[in-house]
Amino acid sequence: MRPIQDQVIVITGGSSGIGRATALKAAQRGAKVVVAARSREALAAATREIEAAGGRAMAVPIDVTDYAAVEALGERAVRRFGRIDTWVNDAGTSVYGEFLDIAPDEFREVIAVDLLGTIHGCRVALRQMRNQPDGGTIVNISSEAGVRAVPLQTAYCAAKFGVDGFSEALRTEIEHNGWPVNLTVIRPASIDTPFFRHARSKMGVEPKPIPPVYDPAIAADAILYAATHPVRDLPVGGANAAISAVETVAPRLLDAGLARVGYQTQESDRPTRPGEPDNLFAPVPGPGAVRGGYGGRSFSVTTWLDTHPNIKWAAWASMALAALAAFERSRTQSREHFDQAA
């Protein structure tokens, strides 16, 4: 796998949030970056930031629900830079509200953007990468909501569960054919991006991320790690590990907990106004941004360990040895007490 400074990286959803943070970090490390999104204004602003950071960038306005447009994105990237080393599927949208309050066309659009957009990107990337001598990497952005669903986000959760299932199936086909392509699924916890402010709300108030919230830089670092290391799945944020553990051992308990507090943890105190713009069917006006102003944590121990596996396994080994030593001491002391009593 090429180092980042030698890579050509395509990022859908590159005008905002995690995608934009990844584009900026990749450019700062010397990569050639192709950013794609619907908003020409936000793409232009992102491109200026990338070039100001010393990177080379190309902006391509597309809607990922249009396969022909995604195919043209791949063709333009190859014409400009000669190849595609990493393709990041990050375009996303959501509708917040109870299932019966979400119109069928709204539900369909979330599936089209979040799931079909990822599928379109994978098809274009794979057709290019399988024929490259050194292959490439596909990074699909899922979510902790792709492992454990939450109320008020039925469409988004359905799409992210779909991304996970599709990625697993596609990965086995890649391995069966022996193509030199890595496929990584990134699962961010709540990230401090404009995603929540841009989402459509049927709740009467603006959505907010479920705490704890993490900074987009952590997700960007995880994506760039996947671009240079063959990793299967990579959670972002310690909340993922905790939720996955509870889901495994006590899913009914998690059901009850989310039914009790899952609404209030996603409802802000800011009422929505009629006609307020959202990004469900069209981009939100403005230059875009990386952060949403929710105060994300700047460090995650679990993600850092996942991206430093040698230290992670050394830590696990040390804890195992310490536990074994404690067990042996306890057993020795018990034997001594028994002998004395005898």
C-alpha positions as CSV (number, residue, x, y, z in Angstrom):
1,M,0.0,0.0,0.0
2,R,1.4,3.4,-1.0
3,P,2.2,6.0,1.6
4,I,-0.3,8.8,1.8
5,Q,1.9,11.3,0.1
6,D,2.0,9.0,-3.0
7,Q,-1.7,8.4,-3.2
8,V,-4.7,9.6,-5.2
9,I,-7.7,9.7,-2.9
10,V,-11.3,10.2,-4.0
11,I,-13.7,11.3,-1.2
12,T,-17.5,11.6,-1.7
13,G,-19.1,13.8,0.8
14,G,-15.9,15.7,0.8
15,S,-17.3,19.2,1.3
16,S,-18.3,18.8,4.9
17,G,-17.6,17.0,8.2
18,I,-15.5,13.8,8.2
19,G,-15.0,13.9,4.4
20,R,-13.6,17.4,4.5
21,A,-11.5,16.7,7.5
22,T,-10.0,13.7,5.7
23,A,-9.4,15.6,2.5
24,L,-7.5,18.3,4.4
25,K,-5.4,15.9,6.4
26,A,-4.6,13.9,3.3
27,A,-3.6,17.0,1.4
28,Q,-1.4,18.2,4.2
29,R,0.5,14.9,4.0
30,G,1.0,15.3,0.2
31,A,-1.8,13.3,-1.3
32,K,-3.7,14.3,-4.5
33,V,-7.3,14.6,-3.5
34,V,-10.5,14.5,-5.5
35,V,-13.5,15.8,-3.5
36,A,-17.0,15.2,-4.6
37,A,-20.3,16.5,-3.2
38,R,-23.5,18.2,-4.5
39,S,-22.6,21.8,-3.3
40,R,-20.4,23.7,-5.7
41,E,-20.0,26.5,-3.2
42,A,-18.8,24.2,-0.4
43,L,-16.6,22.2,-2.8
44,A,-14.9,25.4,-3.9
45,A,-14.3,26.4,-0.3
46,A,-12.9,23.0,0.5
47,T,-10.6,23.1,-2.5
48,R,-9.2,26.5,-1.5
49,E,-8.4,25.1,2.0
50,I,-6.7,22.0,0.5
51,E,-4.6,24.1,-1.8
52,A,-3.8,26.6,0.9
53,A,-2.5,23.6,2.9
54,G,-0.1,22.8,0.0
55,G,-2.2,20.0,-1.5
56,R,-3.4,19.2,-5.0
57,A,-7.1,19.0,-5.4
58,M,-9.9,18.5,-7.9
59,A,-13.5,19.2,-7.1
60,V,-16.3,17.3,-8.8
61,P,-19.9,18.3,-8.1
62,I,-22.1,15.1,-8.2
63,D,-25.0,13.4,-6.7
64,V,-24.0,9.9,-5.5
65,T,-27.5,8.6,-6.2
66,D,-26.7,9.0,-9.9
67,Y,-24.5,6.1,-10.9
68,A,-23.5,7.7,-14.2
69,A,-22.3,10.7,-12.3
70,V,-20.2,8.6,-9.9
71,E,-18.8,6.7,-12.9
72,A,-17.8,10.0,-14.5
73,L,-16.1,11.0,-11.1
74,G,-13.9,8.0,-11.3
75,E,-13.0,8.6,-15.0
76,R,-12.1,12.2,-14.2
77,A,-9.9,11.2,-11.3
78,V,-8.0,8.7,-13.5
79,R,-7.7,11.2,-16.4
80,R,-6.3,13.9,-14.0
81,F,-4.0,11.8,-11.8
82,G,-3.6,8.5,-13.6
83,R,-5.1,6.1,-11.0
84,I,-7.1,5.8,-7.8
85,D,-5.4,4.5,-4.7
86,T,-8.1,5.0,-2.1
87,W,-11.8,5.7,-2.5
88,V,-13.8,6.9,0.5
89,N,-17.6,6.6,0.5
90,D,-18.7,9.3,2.9
91,A,-21.7,11.0,1.4
92,G,-24.6,10.9,3.9
93,T,-27.9,12.4,5.0
94,S,-30.6,11.6,7.5
95,V,-34.2,12.3,8.6
96,Y,-34.9,12.5,12.3
97,G,-38.3,11.5,13.5
98,E,-40.6,8.6,14.3
99,F,-41.0,6.1,11.5
100,L,-44.7,6.9,10.8
101,D,-43.8,10.6,10.5
102,I,-41.2,10.1,7.8
103,A,-42.7,10.2,4.2
104,P,-41.8,7.3,1.9
105,D,-39.9,9.6,-0.5
106,E,-37.8,10.9,2.5
107,F,-37.0,7.4,3.6
108,R,-36.1,6.4,0.1
109,E,-33.8,9.3,-0.3
110,V,-31.8,8.4,2.8
111,I,-31.4,4.9,1.5
112,A,-30.4,6.2,-2.0
113,V,-27.7,8.5,-0.6
114,D,-26.3,6.5,2.3
115,L,-26.5,3.0,0.9
116,L,-26.9,3.2,-2.9
117,G,-24.3,6.0,-3.0
118,T,-21.8,3.7,-1.2
119,I,-22.7,0.9,-3.6
120,H,-22.2,3.1,-6.6
121,G,-18.8,4.3,-5.3
122,C,-17.7,0.7,-4.6
123,R,-18.6,-0.4,-8.1
124,V,-16.6,2.4,-9.8
125,A,-13.6,2.0,-7.5
126,L,-13.5,-1.7,-7.7
127,R,-13.6,-1.8,-11.5
128,Q,-10.7,0.6,-11.6
129,M,-8.6,-0.9,-8.8
130,R,-8.8,-4.6,-9.7
131,N,-6.9,-3.8,-12.9
132,Q,-4.2,-1.7,-11.2
133,P,-0.9,-3.5,-10.5
134,D,-0.9,-2.4,-6.9
135,G,-4.7,-2.5,-6.4
136,G,-6.2,0.0,-4.0
137,T,-8.4,0.5,-0.9
138,I,-12.1,1.2,-0.6
139,V,-13.2,2.8,2.7
140,N,-16.9,2.7,3.5
141,I,-18.2,5.0,6.2
142,S,-20.8,3.2,8.3
143,S,-21.7,4.2,11.9
144,E,-22.2,2.8,15.3
145,A,-25.9,3.0,14.2
146,G,-24.9,0.2,11.7
147,V,-24.3,-2.1,14.7
148,R,-26.9,-0.9,17.1
149,A,-29.9,1.0,15.8
150,V,-31.5,3.9,17.7
151,P,-34.9,5.5,17.7
152,L,-35.7,8.5,15.5
153,Q,-33.3,7.4,12.9
154,T,-35.0,4.4,11.2
155,A,-33.9,5.3,7.7
156,Y,-30.3,6.1,8.6
157,C,-29.9,2.9,10.6
158,A,-31.4,0.8,7.8
159,A,-28.9,2.4,5.4
160,K,-25.9,1.8,7.7
161,F,-26.9,-1.8,8.5
162,G,-27.1,-2.2,4.7
163,V,-23.6,-0.7,4.3
164,D,-22.2,-3.2,6.7
165,G,-23.9,-6.2,5.1
166,F,-23.0,-5.1,1.6
167,S,-19.4,-4.6,2.6
168,E,-19.1,-8.0,4.1
169,A,-20.5,-9.7,1.0
170,L,-18.3,-7.6,-1.3
171,R,-15.2,-8.3,0.7
172,T,-15.7,-12.1,0.3
173,E,-16.1,-11.7,-3.5
174,I,-12.9,-9.6,-3.6
175,E,-11.0,-12.3,-1.7
176,H,-12.5,-15.1,-3.9
177,N,-11.3,-13.4,-7.0
178,G,-7.9,-12.6,-5.6
179,W,-8.2,-8.9,-6.5
180,P,-5.5,-6.7,-4.8
181,V,-8.2,-4.5,-3.2
182,N,-8.7,-3.8,0.6
183,L,-12.2,-3.0,1.8
184,T,-12.4,-1.3,5.2
185,V,-15.6,-0.3,7.1
186,I,-15.2,2.7,9.4
187,R,-17.8,3.0,12.2
188,P,-17.8,6.4,13.8
189,A,-19.6,7.2,17.0
190,S,-21.1,10.6,17.3
191,I,-18.8,13.1,15.5
192,D,-18.8,16.9,15.8
193,T,-19.9,17.7,12.3
194,P,-22.6,19.8,10.6
195,F,-24.5,16.5,9.8
196,F,-27.0,17.0,12.6
197,R,-27.7,20.6,11.7
198,H,-28.1,19.7,8.0
199,A,-30.4,16.7,8.6
200,R,-34.2,17.0,8.1
201,S,-36.0,17.0,11.4
202,K,-39.6,15.8,12.0
203,M,-39.2,16.3,15.8
204,G,-40.0,20.0,16.0
205,V,-36.5,20.7,17.2
206,E,-33.0,20.5,15.7
207,P,-31.3,17.1,16.2
208,K,-28.1,16.8,18.3
209,P,-25.5,14.0,18.5
210,I,-25.8,11.3,21.2
211,P,-23.0,11.8,23.7
212,P,-20.1,11.3,23.9
213,V,-19.1,13.3,20.8
214,Y,-15.7,13.1,19.1
215,D,-13.7,15.5,16.9
216,P,-13.7,14.8,13.2
217,A,-9.9,14.6,13.2
218,I,-10.1,11.2,15.0
219,A,-12.3,9.8,12.2
220,A,-10.0,11.4,9.5
221,D,-7.0,9.8,11.1
222,A,-8.8,6.4,11.1
223,I,-9.6,6.7,7.4
224,L,-6.0,7.5,6.5
225,Y,-4.8,4.7,8.6
226,A,-7.1,2.3,6.6
227,A,-5.7,3.8,3.4
228,T,-2.2,2.6,4.4
229,H,-3.0,-0.5,6.5
230,P,-5.1,-3.6,5.5
231,V,-7.7,-3.4,8.3
232,R,-11.2,-5.0,8.1
233,D,-13.2,-2.8,10.5
234,L,-12.3,0.2,12.5
235,P,-14.6,1.8,15.2
236,V,-14.0,5.5,15.9
237,G,-14.6,6.5,19.6
238,G,-14.8,4.4,22.7
239,A,-18.6,4.6,22.8
240,N,-18.7,2.0,20.0
241,A,-16.9,-0.6,22.0
242,A,-19.2,-0.1,25.0
243,I,-22.4,-0.2,22.9
244,S,-21.3,-3.3,20.9
245,A,-20.5,-5.1,24.2
246,V,-23.9,-4.4,25.7
247,E,-25.6,-5.3,22.4
248,T,-23.9,-8.6,22.4
249,V,-24.7,-9.7,26.0
250,A,-27.9,-7.8,26.7
251,P,-29.7,-6.4,23.6
252,R,-33.1,-6.3,25.4
253,L,-31.6,-4.2,28.1
254,L,-30.3,-1.8,25.5
255,D,-33.7,-1.7,23.9
256,A,-35.2,-0.6,27.2
257,G,-32.5,2.0,27.8
258,L,-32.9,3.6,24.3
259,A,-36.7,3.6,24.6
260,R,-36.3,5.5,27.8
261,V,-33.6,8.0,27.0
262,G,-33.0,7.7,23.2
263,Y,-35.4,10.5,22.4
264,Q,-34.1,13.2,24.7
265,T,-30.5,12.5,24.0
266,Q,-31.1,13.4,20.3
267,E,-33.4,16.4,20.7
268,S,-31.8,19.8,21.1
269,D,-33.5,22.8,22.7
270,R,-33.5,24.7,19.3
271,P,-36.9,24.7,17.6
272,T,-36.9,24.1,13.8
273,R,-38.6,26.7,11.7
274,P,-40.9,26.0,8.7
275,G,-39.0,26.1,5.5
276,E,-35.6,25.8,7.2
277,P,-33.1,24.3,4.7
278,D,-31.8,20.8,5.0
279,N,-29.7,18.6,2.8
280,L,-32.0,15.7,2.1
281,F,-32.9,16.6,-1.5
282,A,-30.5,19.5,-2.1
283,P,-27.3,20.8,-0.6
284,V,-27.5,23.4,2.2
285,P,-26.3,26.8,1.0
286,G,-23.0,28.0,2.3
287,P,-19.2,27.2,2.2
288,G,-19.5,24.1,4.4
289,A,-17.5,23.3,7.4
290,V,-15.6,20.4,9.2
291,R,-17.1,20.9,12.6
292,G,-20.7,21.5,13.8
293,G,-20.0,23.2,17.2
294,Y,-20.9,20.3,19.5
295,G,-17.5,20.2,21.3
296,G,-16.1,16.9,20.3
297,R,-13.4,15.1,22.3
298,S,-10.0,15.4,20.7
299,F,-8.7,11.9,21.7
300,S,-10.1,8.4,21.9
301,V,-8.0,5.7,23.7
302,T,-9.7,2.8,21.9
303,T,-9.3,4.3,18.4
304,W,-5.6,5.2,19.2
305,L,-5.0,1.6,20.3
306,D,-6.8,0.2,17.2
307,T,-4.5,2.3,15.0
308,H,-1.4,1.2,17.0
309,P,-1.9,-2.6,17.1
310,N,1.5,-3.5,18.3
311,I,1.0,-1.3,21.4
312,K,-2.5,-2.6,21.8
313,W,-1.5,-6.3,21.8
314,A,1.5,-5.5,24.1
315,A,-1.0,-3.9,26.5
316,W,-3.3,-6.9,26.3
317,A,-0.4,-9.2,26.9
318,S,0.8,-7.2,29.9
319,M,-2.7,-7.2,31.4
320,A,-3.0,-11.0,30.9
321,L,0.4,-11.6,32.5
322,A,-0.5,-9.3,35.4
323,A,-3.8,-11.2,35.9
324,L,-2.0,-14.5,35.7
325,A,0.5,-13.4,38.3
326,A,-2.2,-12.2,40.6
327,F,-4.0,-15.5,40.2
328,E,-0.9,-17.4,41.1
329,R,-0.2,-15.3,44.1
330,S,-3.8,-15.8,45.3
331,R,-3.5,-19.6,44.8
332,T,-0.2,-19.7,46.6
333,Q,-1.6,-17.7,49.5
334,S,-4.6,-20.0,49.7
335,R,-2.4,-23.1,49.8
336,E,-0.3,-21.6,52.6
337,H,-3.4,-20.8,54.6
338,F,-4.7,-24.3,54.1
339,D,-1.4,-25.8,55.1
340,Q,-1.3,-23.7,58.3
341,A,-4.8,-24.6,59.2
342,A,-4.0,-28.3,58.7
